[in-house]
Amino acid sequence: MLRVLLPLFALTLLLPASELTSERLWTGANGKSFRGIFVRTLKAEGQVEIAAPGNKIYKIALDNLSAADRSLVEAEITRQRRAAEDRERREQPRTSAHPEREWTEKGLKGAYLGPTRQGDGIEIRVAGGATKVIRTRELGEADLAWLRSLDSEKLARADEERRNGTGAFAGLRPDPEFDRSTIPLLDEETIGVSMRWGTRSVCSFILWWDQMGWIEVPRGRDLAAKAEWLNKRLGRHTDGNTSVASVEEVMEGYASYFDSRFENEATFNFYLEYDLNPARLAQLASGPNACILRGSVATYGPYFALLEASPDGSVRLGIEGKSIDATLEPAGEDSYYGSRREVPLPGGEKYDFHQVHGTPSRDLTRYRLVVRDRSLLPEEFRDPEHEITISPRTPLIVFRPYLFIKPGEKVGPPRDPLFGLDRAH
């Protein structure tokens, strides 16, 4: 079922606690500044209410705020909208299209409904209509094999629907053919723009979508100008420093940027994948998907663009403007706890910013990146004594756009099985 975008123009939104609800310096479009505390947005009127010292409340048109302040408010509106969509999705009753079967380890008979909302197991409908939960660690091998076959069927069906703009992808433009070998690599010396690692990786994918005619980045055909434009705007949504932020915080910033920038053109899915096995990476590093890995080497935690991946463990990474070929080798296991980023709502409610799939405290494989030519790496990573690893503790960030057939005629993000939104395990 599609998550329906709520009409923002029909809502008066009370926004969650953030830097907006503390007294701050606001700047108008005319360059004049004033101090005040954000109260709320009156979206139907295109205004914000700001309480000045002395508690006098002023209504100010969004267009009369500076671009930076306007972006900040619009980002909060986006977060609130995503909260409403997620809450609506969770409240939908679940039905099953599958016959009853025996679930081996639990001794239960029931029809599969889908993964739990927390992603730490599955839900089944038993006799009498009750819903029971089976945690992933309680499933037997036969159960897991059945769920994997179900995933394969869903992915094949989703591929066909995605190509044809049908089913879950109705109202969205069919995917063209994407050639991942053409993803641009941004070298600071060439483009003349200083970027942090995470921002550079994201910009590579956005500029690739622009080259493919999928989404447009302003500034004509000048790659350097486009990169500079993106760098500034992404920085506003990630506080400009992805190197010290958590993966979840970085992804939230990117989601805020995309939802505010392309609100009338596209919808997006965002996903964190903790299982970094080569077969799963190969599934995700496909089509137009942007894939960002966070590695670990010595004292650094750099972000890499995952350009291509193969089930045999071969990967191609974008690292500081270079194309790096490497092979993944198992390097032990790490326990991870499927983190969920909760955002407060008015009235004390909370919503989960993204779904996480996997079992809390489940051991997953950590991988070593064996680079074919370390001389291509940044100087601080060339020492062969320093392993480059990827771990489920810092999951893969995956996101992609789905373009509306007609700009402004919105549909919600599709429940795309590839992105784990409807995966069985």
C-alpha positions in Angstrom: 0.0 0.0 0.0 1.3 3.5 -0.8 2.0 5.9 1.9 -0.1 9.0 1.0 1.5 12.4 1.2 -0.7 14.7 3.3 -1.6 18.0 1.7 0.7 20.5 3.5 -1.3 23.5 2.4 -4.3 22.2 4.3 -2.5 21.8 7.6 -1.4 24.1 10.4 1.7 22.4 11.7 3.1 22.5 15.2 6.7 21.5 14.8 8.9 19.3 17.0 11.4 20.7 19.4 14.6 21.8 17.7 16.9 24.8 17.4 13.8 26.7 16.1 12.2 26.5 19.5 15.0 28.3 21.2 15.6 32.0 20.8 17.7 32.6 17.8 18.8 35.3 15.3 16.5 35.4 12.3 17.3 37.1 9.1 14.8 38.6 6.6 15.0 38.5 2.9 15.9 42.3 3.1 19.0 41.4 5.1 17.8 42.8 8.4 18.1 40.5 11.5 15.9 40.1 14.6 15.8 37.8 17.6 12.8 35.5 18.3 11.5 32.1 19.1 9.7 30.0 16.5 6.1 29.2 17.4 4.5 27.4 14.5 4.0 27.4 10.7 0.7 28.4 9.2 1.3 26.6 5.9 -2.1 27.4 4.5 -1.2 31.1 4.7 2.4 30.6 3.8 3.5 32.2 7.1 5.4 31.5 10.3 4.7 32.8 13.8 7.7 34.1 15.7 7.6 35.3 19.3 9.8 38.3 19.8 11.2 39.3 23.2 8.3 40.4 25.4 6.2 37.5 24.0 4.7 39.6 21.2 3.9 37.2 18.3 4.5 38.3 14.7 3.2 36.6 11.5 5.9 36.6 8.9 5.5 35.4 5.3 8.0 32.6 4.5 9.1 34.5 1.4 10.1 37.4 3.7 12.7 35.2 5.4 16.2 34.7 4.2 16.9 31.6 2.1 18.7 29.9 5.0 15.9 30.5 7.5 13.3 29.5 5.0 15.2 26.2 4.3 15.3 25.5 8.1 11.6 26.0 8.5 10.8 23.9 5.4 13.0 21.2 6.7 10.9 21.0 9.9 7.7 20.9 7.8 9.1 18.0 5.9 10.0 16.1 9.1 6.5 16.6 10.4 5.0 15.4 7.2 7.1 12.3 7.2 5.9 11.7 10.8 2.3 11.8 9.7 3.0 9.5 6.8 4.8 7.0 9.0 2.1 7.0 11.7 -0.6 6.5 9.0 1.3 3.6 7.5 1.8 1.9 10.9 -1.9 2.2 11.8 -3.0 0.3 8.6 -4.4 -3.2 9.5 -2.2 -6.0 8.1 -3.6 -8.7 5.9 -2.1 -11.9 4.5 -2.0 -13.3 1.0 -0.2 -16.4 2.1 -1.7 -19.8 3.2 -1.1 -21.1 6.7 2.1 -23.0 7.4 3.9 -24.6 10.3 6.6 -22.4 11.8 9.1 -25.0 12.9 10.9 -23.7 15.9 7.9 -22.2 17.6 5.4 -25.0 16.9 2.9 -22.4 15.6 0.6 -22.6 12.6 -0.3 -19.4 10.9 -0.3 -17.2 7.8 2.6 -14.9 7.3 1.7 -11.1 7.6 5.1 -9.5 7.2 8.1 -8.2 9.2 7.5 -6.6 12.6 7.5 -2.9 12.6 10.8 -3.0 14.5 12.3 -5.4 11.9 13.3 -7.9 14.5 11.1 -10.8 13.5 7.9 -11.6 11.6 4.1 -11.4 12.4 1.7 -14.3 11.6 -2.1 -14.6 11.8 -3.1 -17.7 13.9 -6.4 -19.4 14.3 -9.0 -17.1 15.7 -7.5 -14.0 14.1 -4.9 -13.2 16.7 -1.5 -11.8 15.6 1.7 -13.5 17.0 5.3 -12.4 16.7 8.2 -14.8 16.0 11.6 -13.2 16.5 14.2 -13.9 13.8 16.4 -15.8 16.2 13.5 -18.2 16.8 13.0 -19.1 13.2 14.3 -22.4 11.9 16.3 -23.0 8.7 13.1 -24.1 6.8 11.4 -20.9 7.8 14.3 -18.7 6.7 14.5 -20.5 3.4 10.8 -20.0 2.8 11.2 -16.2 3.6 14.2 -15.9 1.3 12.2 -17.4 -1.6 9.4 -15.0 -0.8 11.9 -12.1 -1.0 13.1 -13.3 -4.4 9.5 -13.4 -5.8 8.8 -9.9 -4.4 12.0 -8.5 -5.9 11.2 -10.0 -9.4 7.7 -8.7 -9.3 8.8 -5.3 -8.1 11.4 -5.0 -10.9 8.6 -5.6 -13.5 6.3 -3.1 -11.8 9.1 -0.5 -11.5 9.9 -0.8 -15.2 6.2 -0.4 -16.2 5.0 2.1 -13.6 2.4 -0.3 -12.3 1.4 -1.8 -8.9 3.2 -0.2 -6.0 4.9 2.2 -8.6 1.7 3.5 -10.1 1.8 7.3 -10.7 5.6 7.2 -10.9 7.8 7.4 -14.0 9.2 4.0 -15.1 13.0 3.7 -14.6 15.2 4.2 -17.6 18.4 2.2 -18.0 21.1 3.5 -15.6 24.7 2.9 -16.3 26.6 3.0 -13.0 30.0 3.1 -14.7 29.2 6.8 -15.6 28.7 8.0 -12.0 30.9 11.1 -11.8 33.8 11.1 -9.3 34.4 14.5 -7.7 38.0 15.5 -7.3 38.5 18.7 -5.3 41.4 19.9 -7.5 39.3 19.5 -10.7 36.0 21.0 -9.5 37.6 23.6 -7.1 35.1 22.9 -4.3 36.1 21.6 -0.9 33.7 18.9 0.3 33.5 16.6 3.2 33.5 12.9 2.4 29.8 12.2 3.0 28.7 15.2 1.0 31.0 14.4 -1.9 29.6 10.9 -2.2 26.0 12.1 -2.2 26.8 14.8 -4.7 28.3 12.2 -7.1 24.9 10.4 -7.2 22.8 13.6 -7.5 25.0 14.8 -10.4 24.7 11.4 -12.0 20.9 11.7 -11.8 21.2 15.1 -13.3 23.4 13.8 -16.2 20.8 11.1 -16.9 18.0 13.7 -17.0 16.3 12.1 -14.0 16.4 15.1 -11.7 17.8 18.6 -12.5 20.5 20.4 -10.6 20.6 24.2 -11.5 23.7 26.0 -12.9 23.5 24.9 -16.5 26.3 22.5 -17.7 29.0 23.6 -15.4 29.9 20.6 -13.2 31.9 22.7 -10.7 29.1 25.2 -10.3 26.6 22.4 -9.8 28.8 20.7 -7.2 29.3 24.0 -5.3 25.5 24.7 -5.4 24.8 21.2 -4.0 27.6 21.4 -1.4 26.1 24.5 0.1 22.6 23.2 0.3 23.4 19.8 1.6 25.5 21.5 4.3 22.5 23.3 5.6 20.7 20.1 6.3 23.7 18.2 7.8 25.2 21.0 9.8 28.0 20.9 7.2 29.9 18.2 9.1 29.2 14.6 8.2 32.5 13.3 9.6 31.4 13.5 13.2 27.7 12.8 12.8 26.1 9.4 13.2 24.9 7.5 10.1 21.3 8.1 11.2 21.9 11.8 11.6 23.5 12.1 8.2 20.6 10.2 6.6 18.1 12.4 8.3 19.8 15.5 7.0 19.8 14.1 3.4 16.2 13.1 3.7 15.3 16.7 4.8 17.2 18.1 1.8 15.5 15.9 -0.8 12.0 16.3 0.6 12.3 20.1 0.7 14.1 20.4 -2.7 12.1 18.0 -4.8 8.7 18.1 -3.0 6.7 18.6 -6.3 8.9 16.5 -8.5 9.7 13.2 -6.7 9.4 11.1 -3.7 12.2 9.2 -2.0 12.9 6.1 -0.1 15.7 6.0 2.5 17.0 2.8 4.0 19.8 1.6 6.3 21.2 -1.9 5.6 23.1 -3.6 8.4 23.7 -6.9 6.6 26.8 -6.0 4.4 27.2 -9.4 2.7 28.3 -9.1 -1.0 25.1 -10.6 -2.4 23.0 -7.9 -0.5 25.3 -5.1 -1.6 25.0 -6.3 -5.2 21.2 -6.1 -4.9 21.3 -2.6 -3.6 24.1 -1.1 -5.8 21.8 -1.3 -8.8 19.6 1.0 -10.9 19.7 4.6 -9.7 20.3 3.7 -6.1 22.7 6.0 -4.2 24.7 3.8 -1.8 27.0 5.3 0.9 29.3 3.2 3.0 31.1 4.4 6.1 34.5 2.7 6.5 36.9 2.4 9.4 40.7 2.8 8.9 43.1 3.8 11.6 41.5 6.7 13.4 39.3 7.7 10.5 35.7 7.0 9.6 35.4 8.1 6.0 32.3 7.8 3.8 32.7 6.0 0.4 30.4 5.9 -2.6 29.5 2.3 -3.4 29.5 2.5 -7.2 29.2 -1.2 -8.1 29.2 -4.5 -6.3 29.1 -8.2 -7.2 27.9 -11.2 -5.3 31.5 -12.6 -5.5 32.7 -9.8 -3.2 34.2 -7.5 -5.9 33.3 -3.8 -5.3 34.1 -0.5 -6.9 34.2 2.5 -4.6 34.4 6.2 -5.1 37.0 7.6 -2.7 38.2 11.2 -2.9 37.6 11.5 -6.6 39.2 8.1 -7.5 37.7 4.8 -8.6 39.0 2.1 -6.3 38.6 -1.6 -7.0 38.5 -3.8 -4.0 37.4 -7.2 -2.7 35.4 -7.9 0.4 36.8 -10.6 2.8 35.1 -11.7 6.0 36.9 -10.3 9.1 34.9 -11.6 12.0 31.5 -10.6 13.4 30.1 -7.5 15.1 27.0 -7.4 17.2 24.7 -4.6 16.4 21.5 -3.2 17.8 19.1 -2.0 15.2 19.0 1.6 16.1 15.9 3.7 15.5 16.0 7.5 15.4 12.9 8.8 17.2 11.7 12.4 16.6 9.3 13.9 19.2 5.9 15.2 18.1 3.5 17.6 19.8 1.6 15.9 22.6 4.5 13.6 23.5 4.1 11.2 20.6 7.2 9.9 18.7 7.7 8.4 15.3 10.5 6.3 13.9 12.4 8.1 11.3 13.2 5.0 9.4 12.7 1.3 9.4 15.5 -0.9 10.5 15.5 -4.6 9.6 17.4 -7.3 11.6 17.5 -8.6 15.1 18.8 -6.5 18.0 22.1 -8.0 19.3 22.4 -10.2 16.2 25.9 -11.0 15.0 26.6 -9.9 11.5 29.8 -10.2 9.4 32.3 -7.5 9.4 34.3 -7.2 6.1 37.8 -6.2 5.2 38.3 -4.2 2.1 41.3 -5.6 0.1 42.2 -2.7 -2.2 44.0 -3.8 -5.4 46.1 -0.6 -5.7 46.6 1.2 -2.4 48.6 4.0 -4.1 45.2 5.3 -5.4 44.0 5.8 -1.9 44.3 9.1 0.1 47.8 9.2 1.6 46.5 8.6 5.2 45.0 5.3 4.1 47.9 3.8 2.2 49.7 2.1 5.1 49.2 -1.7 4.6 49.3 -2.1 8.3 45.9 -0.3 8.6 43.0 -2.4 7.5 40.0 -0.8 5.9 36.8 -2.4 7.2 33.1 -2.0 7.0 30.9 -3.1 9.9 27.2 -3.5 10.6 27.7 -1.0 13.4 27.9 1.7 10.7 25.3 0.5 8.1 25.0 1.2 4.4 22.9 4.3 3.6 20.7 3.7 0.5 18.3 6.1 -1.1 16.7 6.8 -4.5 14.2 9.1 -6.1 10.9 8.1 -7.7 9.7 10.7 -10.1 6.1 11.7 -10.4 4.6 11.2 -13.8 3.4 14.8 -13.7 5.1 17.4 -11.4 2.8 18.2 -8.5 0.7 15.1 -8.9 2.1 13.4 -5.8 2.0 9.8 -4.6 3.8 8.5 -1.5 7.0 6.6 -1.4 6.4 3.1 -2.8 6.8 0.1 -0.5 9.8 -1.1 -2.6 10.9 -4.6 -1.5 14.5 -3.8 -2.6 14.8 -1.2 0.1 13.6 -3.5 2.9 10.3 -1.7 3.3 8.5 -5.0 2.8 11.3 -7.6 3.2 10.4 -10.9 4.8 13.7 -11.2 6.8 
